[in-house]
Amino acid sequence: MRKKSILMVLLMIIVATTLMVSCSSGPQGKEIVIEGEFTNLPDSMYLNLLEDVGQMLDMIDGDSVIDGKFRFEGISDDGGVNPALIVNAKSGLFTQYTLWVMPGARIKITGDGMDFSKWEIKSNVPAQKTENKFRANILKELEEFAQAYMDFYRTEDEKYYQCADSILLLAIPRKDIPLLEKLPVDESWMNHLFYLSNSKDSTILAKGKELSQRMSEEQKNSYRGKRIMKNLFPSQVVNVGDMIPDIELKDTLGNTHCLQELKGKYLLLDFWSSGCFPCIQSFPELKKISEEMMDSLEVVSISLDGEKYWKEASAKHNITWHNWNDLLKDTGIFARFDAQAVPQYFLVSPDGKLIGKQTGYRKGSLFEFIEETIAEHRQ
């Protein structure tokens, strides 16, 4: 199975947002207010405002376009400075390199139609000023990306996917490099370097390594910084046949655990996220496995979510087996196991060696995976 590109992850997210998003539950920060005024935007078109809080899109608000106008008002549960997306799943509208939000944001967006490359954004969010400079430099590429993305969403034709993917991971990073060399290092700057760090072009990656040194130690140790450094300077990953690392994780009560404490039994590691529908679908089977195979196997679910969403989902779905989190999202144990998607499952032998892995879920697939892998291991 090929590694999923950033574009494919975005496509998976836009489909998922039609089914499940995390909604703000109350006034936990200053209100975000965004006003839009457009020409040639379809009347009654419904738009969602989603905040990207890292491995999760948090819905802030939604509104219908009336006479070319819409208004978003909402609270950021995360409370940080984050990129935001304006989405209409039916049309394939999914803005990229466009908008930044934070508590207390006051934003006015104007434009002509759905080509977000030409939208004008006036904002009191400091990162938006940097973003607008990047946008002015990549207008042509953004326009081509927007069209290719919507064409791919509409037709599912692979040629549009490849075009959009190339723009996002090759054309835009090449145009970004001169600005990354001179603009101040802030959240927007780091977001552009993150996308650059996902490129497969060796010349671009070499330049990314050089640019990463512009970040302070504090920035490198932030969530965005860790994602960048993970991509540019990947650590040794665990492959089938390797001994698994003894990484510390927390349970929902704050107690510290490590995988080695379960040594002596087979371990089924389940990497999951609350925004992943197949992950949640697998829980009844995981529960059954944990009960029927308790003498020989332990199930350990490891969440990629931040603490808030992890604990809420754990309570909602009544996870009774081991349920741990290193609170590093996709930069900790997820990266060490070179996991590329969720759900993803890893089977570990009683002596601590990785003996098999599986991506994706269908009913009954986990019992099959365990039985087949253990049988092969015992040969």
C-alpha positions in Angstrom: 0.0 0.0 0.0 1.5 3.4 -1.0 1.9 6.1 1.5 -0.9 8.6 1.4 0.0 12.1 0.2 -1.1 15.3 2.0 -3.7 15.8 -0.7 -5.2 12.4 -0.2 -5.4 13.0 3.6 -7.2 16.3 2.8 -9.6 14.5 0.6 -10.3 11.9 3.3 -10.9 14.8 5.8 -13.4 16.7 3.6 -15.5 13.5 3.1 -15.3 12.8 6.9 -16.5 16.3 7.7 -19.9 15.6 6.1 -20.3 12.9 8.8 -18.4 13.8 11.9 -16.7 16.9 13.2 -16.0 18.0 16.7 -18.3 20.9 17.7 -17.4 23.6 20.1 -19.3 22.9 23.3 -19.2 26.3 25.1 -17.6 29.7 25.6 -14.0 28.6 26.5 -12.3 31.5 24.8 -12.8 34.7 22.9 -15.3 34.6 20.0 -14.1 34.3 16.4 -16.1 36.4 14.0 -15.7 36.1 10.2 -17.8 38.0 7.7 -17.8 37.1 4.0 -19.1 39.2 1.1 -18.9 37.7 -2.4 -20.1 37.9 -5.9 -20.9 34.9 -8.0 -21.3 32.6 -5.0 -24.4 30.3 -5.2 -27.3 31.4 -3.0 -28.1 29.0 -0.1 -24.7 27.3 -0.5 -23.8 26.0 3.0 -20.3 26.6 4.2 -18.5 25.1 7.2 -15.6 26.8 9.1 -13.2 24.2 10.4 -10.2 24.8 12.6 -7.2 22.5 12.0 -6.0 21.6 15.5 -3.7 18.8 14.3 -5.1 15.4 13.3 -8.6 16.9 14.0 -10.8 19.4 12.3 -12.9 21.3 14.9 -16.1 22.8 13.5 -16.4 26.4 14.7 -19.5 27.4 12.8 -21.5 27.1 9.6 -23.7 29.4 7.6 -25.6 29.6 4.3 -24.7 32.2 1.7 -27.5 34.7 1.3 -27.1 37.5 -1.3 -23.4 36.7 -1.4 -22.9 37.1 2.3 -22.2 34.7 5.2 -21.1 35.1 8.8 -19.3 32.7 11.1 -19.3 33.2 14.9 -17.8 30.6 17.2 -15.4 29.6 19.9 -12.0 27.9 19.5 -11.8 25.0 21.9 -8.0 24.8 21.2 -7.4 28.4 22.0 -4.3 28.6 19.8 -3.3 30.2 16.5 -4.3 27.7 13.8 -5.1 27.4 10.1 -8.8 27.3 9.3 -10.7 25.9 6.3 -13.8 27.0 4.6 -15.5 23.9 3.2 -18.5 22.9 1.0 -18.3 19.1 0.6 -20.9 18.9 -2.2 -18.9 21.2 -4.5 -15.4 20.1 -3.4 -14.6 23.6 -2.1 -11.7 23.1 0.4 -9.6 26.2 0.9 -5.8 25.8 1.3 -3.2 28.3 2.4 -6.0 30.8 3.0 -7.1 31.6 6.6 -5.8 31.8 10.1 -7.9 32.0 13.3 -7.3 32.6 17.0 -9.5 33.6 20.0 -10.7 37.2 19.4 -10.2 37.1 15.6 -12.1 39.6 13.5 -11.9 38.8 9.8 -13.4 40.1 6.6 -13.3 38.0 3.4 -14.3 39.3 0.0 -14.0 37.6 -3.4 -15.5 36.6 -6.6 -16.9 33.0 -6.7 -15.2 29.9 -5.4 -11.7 30.5 -6.6 -10.2 31.1 -3.1 -6.8 32.0 -4.6 -8.3 35.5 -5.3 -10.1 36.0 -2.0 -9.0 39.1 -0.1 -8.6 38.6 3.6 -8.4 41.4 6.2 -7.7 40.2 9.7 -6.3 41.1 13.1 -4.5 37.7 13.4 -0.8 38.4 13.0 -0.2 35.1 11.2 -2.6 36.2 8.5 -0.3 39.0 7.4 2.4 36.4 6.8 0.0 34.1 5.0 -1.2 36.9 2.7 2.5 37.4 1.6 2.8 33.7 0.8 -0.6 33.8 -1.0 0.4 36.8 -3.2 3.5 34.8 -4.3 1.6 31.6 -5.2 -1.6 33.0 -6.7 -1.2 31.1 -10.0 -0.4 27.8 -8.2 -3.3 28.2 -5.8 -5.7 28.9 -8.6 -4.5 25.7 -10.4 -4.7 23.7 -7.2 -8.3 24.9 -6.4 -9.4 23.9 -9.9 -7.6 20.6 -10.0 -8.9 19.7 -6.5 -12.5 20.4 -7.3 -12.2 18.5 -10.7 -10.8 15.5 -8.8 -13.5 15.7 -6.2 -16.1 15.9 -8.9 -14.8 13.2 -11.3 -12.4 11.1 -9.2 -10.1 11.1 -12.3 -6.6 10.2 -11.2 -5.0 12.8 -13.6 -6.6 15.7 -11.5 -5.3 14.1 -8.3 -1.8 13.9 -9.6 -2.0 17.5 -10.9 -3.2 18.8 -7.5 -0.7 16.7 -5.6 2.2 17.9 -7.7 1.1 21.6 -7.2 0.9 21.1 -3.4 4.2 19.2 -2.9 6.4 20.5 -5.7 5.2 23.8 -7.4 4.2 25.6 -4.2 7.2 24.6 -2.1 9.6 25.8 -4.9 7.8 29.2 -5.0 7.8 29.3 -1.1 11.5 28.9 -0.6 12.6 32.5 -1.3 9.9 33.8 1.2 10.8 31.1 3.8 14.4 32.5 3.6 13.4 36.0 4.6 9.9 36.2 6.2 9.7 36.0 10.0 9.2 32.6 11.5 5.7 32.4 12.8 2.8 29.9 12.6 2.1 30.6 8.9 5.8 30.3 8.1 6.0 26.9 9.9 2.9 25.7 8.2 4.5 26.3 4.8 7.7 24.6 5.8 5.6 21.6 7.0 4.1 21.2 3.6 7.5 21.6 2.0 8.8 18.9 4.4 6.3 16.4 2.9 7.8 16.8 -0.6 9.6 13.8 -2.1 12.0 16.0 -4.1 15.5 15.7 -2.7 16.5 19.2 -3.6 13.4 20.7 -1.8 14.0 18.5 1.2 17.7 19.6 1.4 16.6 23.2 1.4 14.0 22.4 4.0 16.6 21.0 6.4 18.6 24.3 5.9 15.5 26.4 6.5 14.5 24.4 9.7 17.5 25.9 11.4 15.7 29.3 11.4 13.3 28.0 14.0 14.1 28.6 17.7 14.4 25.6 20.0 11.0 26.5 21.4 9.5 26.4 17.9 11.2 23.1 17.1 9.7 21.6 20.2 6.2 22.8 19.4 3.7 20.5 17.8 4.2 22.1 14.4 7.9 22.1 14.8 8.0 18.4 15.8 6.0 17.5 12.7 8.5 19.4 10.5 11.6 17.9 12.2 10.1 14.4 12.0 9.7 14.7 8.2 13.1 16.3 7.6 15.1 14.3 10.1 13.1 11.0 10.5 14.1 8.8 13.4 14.6 5.1 13.0 11.3 3.4 12.6 10.2 0.0 13.9 9.9 -2.6 11.1 8.6 -6.2 11.2 11.2 -8.2 13.0 12.4 -5.4 15.2 12.1 -5.1 19.0 9.5 -2.5 19.9 10.6 0.7 21.7 9.7 1.1 25.4 7.8 4.4 25.1 6.0 5.9 28.0 2.2 6.5 27.6 -0.6 7.8 29.8 -4.0 6.4 30.6 -7.1 8.6 30.9 -6.4 9.0 34.7 -2.9 10.2 34.1 -1.1 7.1 35.2 2.1 6.2 33.3 2.5 3.0 31.4 4.9 1.4 28.9 4.5 -1.5 26.5 7.2 -3.5 28.2 5.0 -4.0 31.2 2.8 -6.3 29.1 5.7 -8.4 27.9 4.9 -12.2 28.0 1.7 -12.0 26.0 1.0 -11.0 22.4 0.1 -7.4 22.0 -2.4 -5.9 19.5 -1.6 -2.2 19.2 -4.5 -0.2 17.8 -3.7 3.3 16.5 -6.9 5.3 16.3 -8.5 8.7 16.3 -12.0 9.9 17.4 -12.6 11.4 14.0 -12.0 8.1 12.2 -15.2 6.2 11.5 -13.5 2.8 10.8 -11.6 3.1 14.1 -14.8 3.4 16.0 -16.4 0.6 14.0 -13.6 -1.7 15.2 -14.2 -1.2 18.9 -16.7 -4.0 19.4 -14.3 -6.5 17.8 -11.4 -5.1 19.9 -13.5 -5.5 23.1 -14.4 -9.1 22.1 -10.7 -9.9 21.4 -9.6 -8.4 24.8 -12.1 -10.6 26.6 -11.8 -13.9 24.7 -8.0 -13.8 24.3 -7.1 -12.3 27.7 -4.9 -15.2 28.7 -2.6 -14.9 25.7 -3.1 -11.4 24.3 -3.5 -7.8 25.4 -5.2 -5.1 23.4 -3.7 -1.6 23.6 -5.5 1.2 21.8 -3.3 4.3 21.3 -5.0 7.5 20.4 -3.6 10.2 18.1 -5.9 12.8 19.5 -5.1 15.6 21.9 -6.1 15.0 25.5 -9.6 16.7 25.3 -10.9 14.7 22.3 -9.2 11.5 23.4 -10.9 11.5 26.9 -14.3 12.5 25.5 -14.2 9.7 22.9 -12.9 7.2 25.4 -15.9 7.9 27.7 -18.4 8.0 24.9 -17.3 4.6 23.5 -16.7 2.9 26.8 -13.2 1.6 26.1 -12.6 -1.1 28.7 -9.3 -2.4 27.5 -5.9 -0.6 27.7 -6.4 2.9 26.3 -3.2 5.0 26.3 -1.8 8.1 24.7 1.6 9.8 24.6 -0.1 13.1 23.9 2.3 13.8 21.0 -0.3 13.1 18.3 1.5 12.0 15.1 5.0 12.9 16.3 5.6 10.3 19.0 4.9 6.6 18.9 2.8 7.0 15.8 6.0 8.2 13.9 8.2 5.5 15.5 6.0 2.8 14.1 5.9 4.6 10.7 2.1 4.6 10.8 0.6 6.3 7.7 -3.1 6.2 8.5 -5.7 5.2 11.0 -6.9 2.7 11.9 -3.6 0.8 11.8 -2.8 -2.4 13.8 0.5 -3.9 14.9 0.9 -7.3 16.4 3.8 -7.9 18.9 5.2 -11.2 20.0 5.4 -12.1 23.7 9.2 -11.4 23.6 8.5 -7.8 22.3 9.2 -8.2 18.6 6.9 -6.7 15.9 5.6 -9.6 13.8 2.8 -8.1 11.7 0.8 -5.0 10.8 -2.4 -4.2 9.1 -4.1 -1.0 7.8 -7.8 -0.5 7.7 -10.7 -2.3 9.2 -13.6 -4.5 8.1 -15.8 -6.7 10.4 -13.9 -9.8 11.4 -10.5 -8.7 10.0 -8.8 -8.3 13.3 -9.5 -11.9 14.4 -8.2 -13.1 11.0 -5.1 -10.9 11.2 -4.2 -12.2 14.7 -4.8 -15.8 13.9 -2.9 -15.8 10.6 0.1 -13.7 12.0 0.4 -15.9 15.2 0.3 -19.1 13.1 3.0 -17.8 10.8 5.1 -16.6 13.8 4.9 -20.1 15.4 6.2 -21.9 12.3 
